[in-house]
Amino acid sequence: MSLLLVGRGPVATVLSGLIRPGVGVGVLSRGTERSVRLLAARSGAPETESGRAFPAFSWDEALAHGRWDAIVCAAPLSPGAIRELAAAAPDAPFALTSHTPSEVRTFRSLVRRGRWALATPGFLAAQGQPVTWWQPGGARVAFAGPGSRAISTFFLPRAVSEVQLTETRALVRAATTVPFAAALDVVRGDWAELLRWDLPRRAANEARITLCPSARRHPLRRLPTRAALSMLPRLAGFPADAALRAHVGSRRAQSLRMLDDWIALGEAGGTGVAALRELREHLAPSARRPRHSAEPKGH
């Protein structure tokens, strides 16, 4: 069995360590190297460091390979690129880690019916050598979509979450967290300021409702949400706030796309999007504002 892994960032690195022994893994690479070494370790447990070198494939080599039994995409790909990969391995289950609603719709339309899946990592990963990850109980990934069962067979049983996600639940999970990542970008990584700002919580509630109206019965409450955020860096055992600060800047365009999608869905469905609009207004110009004016004091 062979699997093509698209991406070599923290999420792709941790996922590479969860693949079953005996699966031949190839990593899509934009460089000229012939192999890619991916290393990861659990937070606070350097003795758990694991990883290996995987063969690297250029884009043309990956398409010409013709024998991929599964594809896992943990990096941005254009619709044209997804179409080419899906055509090169039409029978292979194809998993995507993106949870942007419009991208998911496009992905589903391009991958053979019954073969697509959404991969929802349950861990937090920080860039480094090795990549450091944290999740209570061990690194796991949950799958949603008709290709879930097929793609999960390529991963260690202990690494596949027992929670069976629907597509909607997978998207709602992202809607619960991404507004906070976007807000962290706005405040230039000031974790204390993020704890004082209630807008991301309200935006997350609106985003969740645009995807699943019944989510209004289970909103994120202000005090429990603030308590959870304040505890995250200590629970993770490594600077989780620093990891997110390093991560969100490179994901600003993705955050904007997700905010735009939720706003469009809310407008179409007649649900409130005022907080989503306000967060987007803060985020869109954040790259052009000086540091001292980027922090939304007084919220």
PEVEN-V767851 format. One record per residue. N is the residue number from 0. RES is the residue in one small letter. PHI is phi in whole degrees, 0 to 359 (999 if undefined). PSI is psi in radians with two decimals (999 if undefined). D_FIRST is the distance of its C-alpha to the first C-alpha in Angstrom with 1 decimal. Layout:
# PEVEN-V767851
n,res,phi,psi,d_first
N,RES,PHI,PSI,D_FIRST
N,RES,PHI,PSI,D_FIRST
This chain:
# PEVEN-V767851
n,res,phi,psi,d_first
0,m,999,2.48,0.0
1,s,228,2.53,3.8
2,l,226,2.32,6.9
3,l,263,2.15,10.4
4,l,256,2.08,13.2
5,v,261,1.96,16.6
6,g,121,2.67,19.4
7,r,216,0.37,20.4
8,g,279,-2.96,23.3
9,p,302,-0.77,23.9
10,v,294,-0.82,21.8
11,a,299,-0.66,18.7
12,t,297,-0.81,19.4
13,v,293,-0.71,19.7
14,l,300,-0.63,16.6
15,s,298,-0.52,14.6
16,g,279,-0.11,16.0
17,l,258,0.00,15.0
18,i,280,2.50,11.2
19,r,301,2.51,10.0
20,p,300,2.52,10.2
21,g,96,-0.26,7.4
22,v,276,2.18,5.2
23,g,281,2.00,6.1
24,v,256,2.28,8.7
25,g,243,2.48,11.2
26,v,248,2.19,14.6
27,l,290,2.21,16.8
28,s,228,2.43,20.1
29,r,273,-0.20,23.6
30,g,272,-2.93,24.9
31,t,253,0.03,24.8
32,e,293,2.69,23.2
33,r,265,-0.19,20.3
34,s,212,2.73,18.8
35,v,232,2.20,19.2
36,r,260,2.13,20.1
37,l,243,2.10,19.8
38,l,237,2.43,21.9
39,a,216,2.64,23.0
40,a,216,2.57,25.5
41,r,289,2.48,27.1
42,s,305,2.28,30.6
43,g,77,0.07,33.2
44,a,223,1.27,30.9
45,p,300,-0.37,30.2
46,e,290,-0.21,29.1
47,t,272,0.07,25.9
48,e,304,2.28,24.8
49,s,213,2.87,21.2
50,g,150,3.02,18.8
51,r,200,3.05,17.6
52,a,271,2.32,17.4
53,f,247,2.58,14.5
54,p,299,2.42,14.6
55,a,261,2.44,16.7
56,f,237,2.31,16.6
57,s,288,2.99,19.7
58,w,301,-0.84,20.0
59,d,296,-0.66,20.4
60,e,293,-0.69,17.6
61,a,296,-0.72,15.1
62,l,291,-0.64,16.6
63,a,281,-0.28,16.7
64,h,304,-0.86,13.1
65,g,72,0.05,12.5
66,r,231,0.44,8.7
67,w,287,2.26,7.7
68,d,267,-0.25,6.0
69,a,200,2.68,8.3
70,i,227,2.30,11.4
71,v,236,2.10,13.7
72,c,253,1.96,17.1
73,a,242,0.56,19.5
74,a,210,2.74,22.0
75,p,297,2.36,24.5
76,l,226,2.48,23.6
77,s,287,2.78,26.1
78,p,304,-0.67,25.9
79,g,297,-0.69,25.7
80,a,292,-0.72,22.7
81,i,299,-0.75,20.9
82,r,300,-0.75,21.9
83,e,294,-0.76,20.6
84,l,296,-0.76,17.1
85,a,296,-0.63,17.0
86,a,289,-0.54,18.4
87,a,287,-0.43,15.8
88,a,222,1.20,12.9
89,p,296,-0.42,15.2
90,d,263,-0.05,12.9
91,a,277,2.40,10.6
92,p,296,2.44,12.2
93,f,232,2.00,14.1
94,a,252,2.46,15.9
95,l,237,2.40,19.1
96,t,268,-0.26,21.1
97,s,294,2.44,24.4
98,h,237,0.46,26.8
99,t,285,2.10,29.5
100,p,309,-0.79,30.6
101,s,292,-0.62,31.2
102,e,291,-0.64,27.8
103,v,295,-0.73,26.1
104,r,299,-0.78,28.1
105,t,296,-0.76,27.2
106,f,302,-0.83,23.5
107,r,300,-0.63,23.7
108,s,285,-0.34,25.6
109,l,261,-0.39,23.1
110,v,262,2.47,19.8
111,r,308,2.37,19.5
112,r,305,2.32,21.2
113,g,90,-0.08,19.3
114,r,247,-0.21,16.2
115,w,275,2.68,17.9
116,a,208,2.69,18.2
117,l,253,2.29,20.4
118,a,256,2.16,19.3
119,t,244,1.71,22.4
120,p,296,2.38,22.4
121,g,262,0.13,25.0
122,f,248,2.82,25.7
123,l,253,2.26,28.1
124,a,234,2.45,26.9
125,a,243,2.38,29.3
126,q,296,2.54,28.8
127,g,160,-3.13,29.5
128,q,238,1.68,28.3
129,p,277,2.93,26.6
130,v,298,2.39,25.9
131,t,253,2.34,27.7
132,w,233,2.78,26.7
133,w,215,2.37,28.6
134,q,195,2.30,28.1
135,p,302,2.22,30.0
136,g,89,-0.18,28.0
137,g,121,2.68,24.9
138,a,294,2.27,22.6
139,r,218,2.83,21.1
140,v,224,2.43,19.8
141,a,252,2.52,20.9
142,f,242,2.59,19.4
143,a,225,2.70,21.6
144,g,106,2.90,21.3
145,p,294,-0.37,19.9
146,g,269,0.13,16.2
147,s,302,-0.85,16.7
148,r,296,-0.73,15.4
149,a,294,-0.77,12.1
150,i,288,-0.56,11.5
151,s,294,-0.40,12.9
152,t,291,-0.22,10.4
153,f,272,-0.11,8.2
154,f,247,2.73,11.6
155,l,302,2.41,13.9
156,p,305,-0.70,16.2
157,r,292,-0.31,19.2
158,a,271,-0.20,18.1
159,v,264,2.13,18.1
160,s,300,2.47,21.7
161,e,285,-0.25,23.4
162,v,285,2.11,25.3
163,q,271,1.92,24.2
164,l,272,2.52,25.2
165,t,270,2.90,26.6
166,e,303,-0.75,26.4
167,t,297,-0.76,30.1
168,r,295,-0.62,29.7
169,a,296,-0.75,27.0
170,l,292,-0.62,29.4
171,v,294,-0.63,32.3
172,r,302,-0.77,30.6
173,a,294,-0.68,30.5
174,a,294,-0.37,34.1
175,t,284,-0.53,35.2
176,t,252,-0.62,34.2
177,v,298,-0.68,34.2
178,p,303,-0.56,38.0
179,f,287,-0.66,38.5
180,a,296,-0.70,36.3
181,a,296,-0.74,38.3
182,a,295,-0.64,41.6
183,l,297,-0.60,40.6
184,d,295,-0.75,40.3
185,v,300,-0.74,43.7
186,v,271,0.27,45.4
187,r,57,0.68,43.8
188,g,79,0.22,41.9
189,d,281,1.74,45.1
190,w,296,-0.67,43.7
191,a,297,-0.69,47.3
192,e,293,-0.66,48.0
193,l,299,-0.70,44.9
194,l,295,-0.50,46.1
195,r,275,-0.21,49.5
196,w,260,2.11,48.2
197,d,270,-0.21,47.7
198,l,303,-0.80,46.6
199,p,299,-0.60,42.8
200,r,295,-0.78,43.1
201,r,294,-0.67,45.0
202,a,295,-0.70,42.7
203,a,297,-0.72,39.7
204,n,298,-0.73,41.6
205,e,295,-0.75,42.3
206,a,298,-0.75,38.7
207,r,299,-0.70,37.5
208,i,290,-0.60,40.2
209,t,298,-0.50,39.3
210,l,270,-0.57,35.9
211,c,211,1.70,37.1
212,p,307,-0.52,40.9
213,s,291,-0.20,40.8
214,a,295,-0.32,39.8
215,r,295,-0.34,43.5
216,r,281,-0.23,44.1
217,h,227,1.12,42.0
218,p,286,2.78,43.0
219,l,286,2.12,42.3
220,r,273,2.62,45.6
221,r,297,-0.96,47.2
222,l,292,-0.82,48.0
223,p,299,-0.63,44.8
224,t,294,-0.77,42.8
225,r,296,-0.70,44.9
226,a,296,-0.74,44.6
227,a,297,-0.74,40.8
228,l,295,-0.69,40.7
229,s,293,-0.50,43.3
230,m,274,-0.31,41.3
231,l,305,-0.88,37.9
232,p,300,-0.62,38.4
233,r,286,-0.68,39.8
234,l,294,-0.68,37.1
235,a,291,-0.45,34.3
236,g,80,0.03,35.8
237,f,214,2.91,35.4
238,p,294,1.37,37.1
239,a,300,-0.62,35.2
240,d,295,-0.69,37.9
241,a,294,-0.65,37.4
242,a,298,-0.76,33.7
243,l,292,-0.65,34.4
244,r,299,-0.72,37.2
245,a,290,-0.44,34.9
246,h,274,-0.72,32.3
247,v,290,-0.57,34.6
248,g,300,-0.70,36.3
249,s,284,-0.19,33.2
250,r,251,0.23,32.4
251,r,300,-0.77,35.9
252,a,299,-0.69,35.0
253,q,294,-0.73,32.3
254,s,299,-0.73,34.8
255,l,297,-0.72,37.3
256,r,297,-0.70,35.0
257,m,292,-0.74,34.3
258,l,299,-0.75,38.1
259,d,299,-0.73,38.9
260,d,296,-0.79,36.5
261,w,295,-0.68,38.0
262,i,297,-0.78,41.5
263,a,297,-0.73,40.9
264,l,295,-0.71,39.5
265,g,295,-0.72,42.5
266,e,295,-0.71,45.0
267,a,292,-0.60,43.6
268,g,266,-0.07,43.6
269,g,74,0.45,46.9
270,t,259,2.80,45.8
271,g,291,2.42,47.2
272,v,224,0.34,45.6
273,a,299,-0.77,48.5
274,a,292,-0.67,46.6
275,l,298,-0.75,43.5
276,r,297,-0.75,45.9
277,e,296,-0.74,47.7
278,l,296,-0.70,44.6
279,r,296,-0.68,43.4
280,e,297,-0.63,46.9
281,h,292,-0.73,46.6
282,l,284,-0.69,43.2
283,a,302,-0.76,43.7
284,p,266,0.10,46.5
285,s,300,-0.53,45.3
286,a,288,-0.33,44.2
287,r,258,-0.11,47.7
288,r,268,2.54,49.7
289,p,295,2.74,51.1
290,r,305,-0.75,49.8
291,h,291,-0.38,52.9
292,s,263,-0.01,52.9
293,a,276,-0.26,49.2
294,e,267,2.09,49.8
295,p,282,1.25,51.0
296,k,299,2.51,53.8
297,g,94,-0.08,55.6
298,h,277,999,52.8
